[in-house]
């Protein structure tokens, strides 16, 4: 999984952001499951996925705030 930049997420539509957030949460769940049962090769993946989730949620919040203020 490659980490995306903020610009790439900003270019997505609202449904795409929602889908990506769901995918990222699933990846994080799978990684946690893998960590509990096996050894995870790259522990930095936890941080990267969490940061991507935060980026998606931030963009969604900004868009919602912009729509309500307008």
Residue pairs with C-beta under 8 A, 6 or more apart in sequence:
1 27
1 45
1 48
1 49
3 48
3 51
3 52
4 52
4 55
6 55
6 59
9 17
9 20
9 52
9 55
9 56
9 59
10 59
12 20
12 59
14 60
14 63
17 56
17 59
17 60
18 60
20 52
20 56
21 53
21 56
21 57
21 60
24 49
24 52
24 53
24 56
25 53
27 49
28 46
28 49
28 50
28 53
31 40
31 45
31 46
31 49
32 46
34 40
